[in-house]
């Protein structure tokens, strides 16, 4: 029998499953809507226009700007993906250089294709002992700018999916010395501003354009994001035009009002709720740290691998045992304990928390992991995940490659061909080959090794074929 979306959601919503995953509203615990269809309107009289805000939307965005400490903030209904693309369109044109952290979100590469910009890559460090990605080194940023002093912008991701932050202050100083604009994908850090327990925000560290997914760690709806800017170096008119180009001309007032409601919550209750949230994190991070083989990652990586700080609200557990897999732990949490995780990597699991989480939720996760942990036999895990920090051979620009004719070939026949898709192994989540780059023997060897070890490589079909340029 076929299943359909609405029925499936209704069925799922009735399950008593605790969500240690995004969105940050955690089922509407702090902010919720009733009669949602009555909120679904268009740009009628007195309700302003997202693309030319002058009334109530302008007021709401100005409140958002005050709360987050920006010169100006913009609500986005196309997620941070739209913001990433718009930020590149607003800073780079055809042939302009943009320095990009190689572990950027796929939307960044979409922005490069659309703008025609030329990416200059910086590779983040990889924590080989855990098979996870760290951050980019400040020294690497300096070296790249020395070779490319005319780069119009630099785009970095901080924090990473695992919660690690880069030394944005130092990177900002370097970028501005070269008159370059610093863009930070801070999708997973929208909560940083509201308690000193969390890392400093990218804005506080000098970034020019910051993109945040408020839905990830704050009480707002999926697909709602905010862009914050400092105006000194940013062409605001060009940025507004770019935002209007990549978003619907009929934006959802449900999404817009969700961001407004989120800001109202922070303004009214934020201090108390975030203090309570931090108290829970401190209490339960201490408890989690005493587990034997399900090891909570803390500050032991700070100062290494390009990592400046880490998000204590992101519970990342490294499974230090050959006795159980991460997939088995995730399955047990769902079937036995009614707990849904955010992500399951090859060697780690991620539980995402937010200001909307409850003490009962934290306690349930602790008891579940404690029960699982005490039955695991201690056996040091051997990690052998290549960082794949090879320098790509660029044959044609991403834009030209995107518009070129393509065909599908088997992996074995792809050596020497120009890739027509992005080949991204996870872990570590860094694109091994991008559109327009040559698939070398070394690339193929690494890809085959990943597949042999059961690591997913996005861009490869089930029949082990890939797209290449004709």
N, C-alpha and C positions, 0 to 999 in steps of 0.2 A: 504494500500500500504506500502510495506517495505521501510524503510529508510536505507541509507548507509552512512558510515563515511565521505567520501570526499564530497558528495553532501550536507550533513548536515553542514559541515564546510564552504563550499562556501556560503550557505544560511546565516549562522550565521555571516560570515565576512562582509556581506553587510548591516547588521543592524547597526544603529547609536547608539549602546549601549556603555556607558562608563564603562571601566573595573576597578573597585576598587577591584581587585583580582590579584593574581599572574598569569602569570609571570611578572617580573619587567620591561620588555621591553615595556609593555603596547601597544602592537600592532606594535612594531618596530619603535617607535617614535624617538629613539636616535641611535639605531644600527639596520640595516636591511640588508637582502641579496636579490640580484636580481639574476636571473638565478640559482636558488638553486640547480638544478640537475647537473650543471657544477661543483659545489663544492663537489659533492658526489663522491669521489675517494677512492681508497684503498692505501696500502703502496707502492706506486710506487717510482722510483728513486727520491732522493732529498726531499722526504716528511716525512722522519723519521718514528718512530714507537712509539706509546704511551707507550708500555710495555718495551721499551728499548730506551728511548729518548736520542739522542746524537746530534741532529741537530736543526731544526727549532722548534720542540716541546719542546726540552730542553730549547731553548732560551725563548720561550713564558712562560714556567713554571717558569723560573728564574725571568722574569719580574713580574710575578704574586707574587712570593715570596717577591720581593722587595716592591711591593705595599702594601702587607698585613702584612709585618714585621715578616715573618717566617724564619726558617733556611732552609726549603725546602717545596715546594708546589707541589701537584700533581693534574692534571686535571682528572676528573672522568666523564664518560659518562653513568653511571648507577645510577645517582642521589646520594643523601646523603644516601639512603638505602644501596647502595653498600659500601660506605665509613664506615658506622656504622658497617656493618658485617666485613669488612676487619680490622678495628681497633681492634675488639675483637679477631679475628683470629691471629692478630699480637702480642697480649699481653697475651692471656690466652690459656691454653691447657686443656685437659681432666682432670676434677676434680679441676682445679684451681678456687679460689674464685674471683668473681668480684662483687663489690658493685654497685648496680644499682638503680637509681631513678625509682620508680614504674610507673611513668607517661612517661616512655620512649617510643619512636616510636617502632612500631611493629618489624621493622627490627633489633632492638637491641636484641629482643628475638629470632629472626632467627639466629643471630650471636651466641647466647648462645647455641642454639640447635646444630649448626654446629661445634662449638668448644668443646662442652662437658663441658663447664665451669659451676661452681655452683654459681647461683645468690644469693646475700645477699641484700635484699631490704631496701631502705629508702623511706618512704612515704612523698610526698610533703604536705604542708599545703593546706587546702581548705578554700576559702573565702565563708563561709556558707551563708552570707547575699546576695551573688550574684550567688552562685552555680558555681563558676569557680575555677580552680586550681591555687595555688600560687607556691612557690618554696620550696626546702628542707632546713631545718634548719642546720646551721653550728654545733650546739650542737649535733644534731642527727648524723652527719657525724663523729664527734669525738667519740661518743658512739659506733658506729658500728666498727670503726677501733680499738677501745680498745678491743672489743670482737673478732675481726678478723684481727689481726696485720699482717697476712700472705697474705692478699688480694693482688692480682697481679695488679689490676686496679680498678678504680672507674669511672663509666659512668653516666654523668648527662646531662640533657637537659636545656640549657639556651641560648637564651630566650625561654619561652614557646610559644605556639601558640598565646596566648593573648599578648605576648611581655614582660613578666616579667622575670627579670634576677636574678640569684642567686649570693651570695657572693663568687664568684669564687676565689678571692685572698685568702680568709680565707680557703676555701676548698682545694685549691692548697697547701697551707702551711701544712695542716694536712696530705694530701696524700703523699707529699714528705718526711715528717717526718717518715712515715712508708715505705718509698722506694716503693711507689705505683705510677702507671702511671695514670694521670688524663686525661680522654677523655671527650670532650664536644661536644655534638650535638648542634651546633650553626647554624642550617639550616636557621633559620629566622633572622640571624644577620650579614649577609655578608656585609651590608652597614655600620656597626658600625664604622669601621676604618676611614671613610672619612669625619667625622665632629664631633667635640666635643659635639654637641647637643645630640648625641646618647650615649648609655652606652659604657663603656670600653669593648674592645674585650676580648675574653677568652685567646687569646695569650698574650695580655698585662697583664693579671691577673695571668699568670703562667701555663696555661694548656699545656700539652705535645702533645696531638693530638686534632685537631679541625676540624670538618666537617661542611662545609657551602654549602648551596644551592644557588649558585649565581643567579640561575634563579628566585628565589623567590622575591628578593628585589633589584636586579641589572639588567641592560639590557642584558640578555642572554636568551638562549632558554631553555624551559622546559627539565628537565633531566640532565642539566649540573650542576655539583658540583665540589668543590675543597676541598682537604684535606691539611691542614697546620700542620707542625710538628716543635717541638723543639727537637733536636737530642740527648740531654744529656742522656735521659733515654730510648729512643726509638731504638729498633733494626730495622734500616732502611731497611736492606736486607730482613728481614722477612716481613716487612710491604709491600714492593714492590711486593713480591711474593703473599701476600694475595690480594693485589689490582688486580694483573693479574688473580688470580683465580676467582674473583667474577665479572669480566668485560669481555665483548666480546673481542675475538681475532681480530675482525674486527670493531674497534670503528669508529663511524661516524666522518668524517672530518668536517662535517657541525657543529656538536656539539663542536669539538675541536676548530675550528676557531671561533665559537661564543664566547667561553670563552676568546680567544685571543683578539677578537675585543672588548669585554667588558673591558679587562685590558687596551687596547689602549685608549679607551674612557676615563677611569678613569685617566690615566696618562696625557692625553692631555687636557681634559675639566673638570676633576673631581672637582677641587676646586670651579670654578665658578658655575657649575651646582648644586653641593651640597649646596653651599651658597644660591642659588636661591630656592632650594627645602626646605631648613630649614626656609627661610623667609615665604614661603607659609604655612608651618606647623605651625609656630608661629602665623601667621595671622588667620588661620582658626581654630586652636585649641582654640583660644580666642573666636571666634564666636560660635563654637560648645558648648563651656562651658556655654553659656547663654541660651541654650535650657532648657525647664522645666522638661520634663519627659523622654526625650531621652538623658540620662546623659552620657557625655564623661568621661571615666575613666582616671584619671591623676595620680599625685604623692601621692594621699591620702592613697594608700596601701603600699608605700615604707616604709621600716622599720618594716613591719608587715608580717605575713604569709611567712616568709623566703625571701621576696622580697627585693632585694637590689636596683634595679633601674628598669626602664621600657623604652620600645622603643616608642618614641614619633611619630614615623612614622606609627605605628599601631593604627588606630582609632577604639577603642573598646567602643561601646555604650551600657550601661545598660538601659534596658527598665523598668522604675520605675512606671509602671501603669498596672492595671488589665483591662484597657479599650481597649488594642490592643495587639496582639501577635507579636512576632518577625517575624513569617512566614507572617503575614499580611503586616508588614512593608516592608519586602523583596519583596513581590508580588507587592505592590504599587510602589516601586522604579523601578522595571522592567517594569511594564505595563504602568505606567503614566509618569515616568521620564527617562526611558531608562538608568538606572543605575544598574549594576550587582555587588552585594557584594561578598566578599570572603567567609564568613561563617555566618550561622544563628544558634545560640544556643538557648536554651530554654528561657534564660533571657537576652541574649545580641546578638548584631550583630557586625561583624568585617568588616571594610573597609581597605584593604591593599593599602598603598601608596608606591611610589618609586620615585627615582630621575627623572623618565620619566613622572610623572604626570604633568598636566597643571593647570594653574590658572582657566581656564574655567571649568575643571573637578571638582576642589575643590568647585568652586562657585555653580556648578550644584548640587553637593551633599548637600551643605549647604542649598540652597533654597528648595530643596526637603524635607530635614529633618525638616526645619523650618515650612514648610506648614503642614507636618504631625503632628509635635509636637504641634502646636497651636490648633489643633482640638482634642487633647487627653484630656480627663477629668482626672484631678489629683486624683489618688487613690493609696495609698501606696501598693506596691506589697509584697505579702507574699511569701517568698522563703522557700521551704522545700525540699532541695536536700541533701540526706545523703552523707557524704564524703566517706563512705564505706572503711574507713581505718582499716579494719580488717586484722589480721595477717593470711596469708594463711597456710593451713596444707599441706606441701609437702609430697606426697606419693612416687613418683619416680622422677628421674631427667627429665628435659624437653626433653633431647635427647632420653632417653629410652621411654618416653611417646609418643614422635613423631613417633617412629618406631614401636610402639605397635599396635596390632589389635584393631579396634574400632567398635562401633555400635552406632546407634542413639536411644535415648530414650526421652520420654516426660520430661519436666522440673520437673513435680511432682514426677517422678520416679528416678530423678538423685541424690537425697540426699544420701550421703555416697559413691557415685561413684567417680572415678578419671576422671577429665575433660580431654577431648581430643582436646580441642580448647581453644582459648582465649575469655573470656567473658568480654567485655569492654563496660560499660555504658558511654554515653556522653549526657549531662555533668555528672560527671566532667572529664571524659576521662582517668581515671586510671583503669587498668585491675583489675577487681574484683576477677577473678579466671584465673590462667594461666594453660597451658598444664602441666599435672603431679600433679596438686593440687586437693585436695578433695573438692567436693561441699557439704557444710554443710547446716544445716537448716537455719542458719543465712544468708548465702549467698543466698539461695533460697528466703528467705523472702525479702531481699533487691532487688533481681532481679524482683520479682513479683511486688514490690512497684514501681520500675522504669517503668515497662511495663504499670502498671495501670495509671501512670502519663504521659504516652506518650513519655517516654524517650527511645531512641533507645539503645538496647543492642546488640552490634556486637557479632556474634558467635551463635546467636539463630535464627533458621529458622522461616518462617512465620507460620508454624504449631506448633510453640513453642517446637521444639525438639532440642537437642544438641548432640554433639559427646562425648562419654565417652569410657574409656578403657574397653575391654572385660575382 
